[in-house]
Amino acid sequence: MTESTEHVAGNGAGTYPGDIVVGVDGSDESFAALKWALAEAGRSGQKVNAVFAWTHSWDMGDEPSSEEAWTRMRGDISRSLREWVEQASEGVDFDPANLKLTSVKASGSTALLRMSDSAQQIVVGRRSLGRVARWLLGSVSSSLAEEAKVPVTVVRPGNDPATASVESDIAAALNPDSPDPAATTVSTPDDEHRLPVVVGIDGSKGSRRALDFAIGAAVTNDRPLQVLFCWQMKDLGQLPGYETTVPSVKEGQAHAEQVVRDAVAAADIPAGLDVQAHAFHIPAGKGMISASRYANRVIIGSRGLSGFDAHFLGSVSRQVVDGAECTVTVVH
């Protein structure tokens, strides 16, 4: 790598319009995020800004007391950042001229939000916290998904298509006479390539933006697109003709199917893109998490609760970011 590393105060200057901004910190999760970002940019022709956010901590020794000492520390940070990028970029088809390395003295989420002013999306790895820890402590990925003004992609480390889901093992153990559940789990590179981009919609403006983003992702990655409307009766609003009565689930299903058909019909879909639309009577979070098991990537809008309510009650986007079995993009 021959790129220079720019240290910034956090004002967002220096990013390229349309950058993929990816957070790196030397962890396995950030390696997965960086590999994903480099591969995506290699296919789309975008630039990548790899951002290392750092704060001075006790394990770094005494805080530098002179400009010379700060320069040495910045040099150490730059070398670490280059080493991480070199490791993550092995085997990835990406032009190094399109890579920028940036270090910011700030917390991870703060730095990435500052860098995102002219970004096309932010990419981070998902920490391997347990469900209770994620609920109590939160995570950088969940925080960014709620606060960022640009799409946020959360890459799930170890998303190996050859690794069967534990759910398959449980299903096989509890019902050994049923057809092998693992038969629907990808096991070869060819199978993995057929995994679709899945986007969740609900007829809102946010979900229309998510659908547009998903169309671009499917085209860039040469994958089919599955459009899902996971609904409950409260999501449908007042159905025409049912102003004074409650429609049945069957009638709700028919309306939901029309919503998803209309959304696809109104979208700008390139010729040749394989698009299928579905409506399922299931809470949106549960439905999209279920879909994530059979997807290359799940894309959703950010519509939902925010702030205090989202932390304790959970928005759909937060549920999916925390629970999905594949990479997730939250579109704002």
Secondary structure, 3 states (H helix, E strand, C coil): CCCCEEEECCCCCCCCCCEEEEECCCCHHHHHHHHHHHHHHHHHCCCEEEEEEECCCHHHCCCCCCHHHHHHHHHHHHHHHHHHHHHHCCCCCCCHHHEEEEEEECCHHHHHHHHCCCEEEEEEECCCCCHHHHHHHCCHHHHHHHHCCCCEEEECCCCCCCCCCHHHHHHHHHCCCCCCHHHHCCCCHHHHHHCCEEEECCCCHHHHHHHHHHHHHHHHHCCCEEEEEEECHHHCCCCCCCCCCCCCHHHHHHHHHHHHHHHHHHCCCCCCCCEEEEEEECCHHHHHHHHHCCCCEEEEECCCCCHHHHHHHCCHHHHHHHHCCCEEEEEC
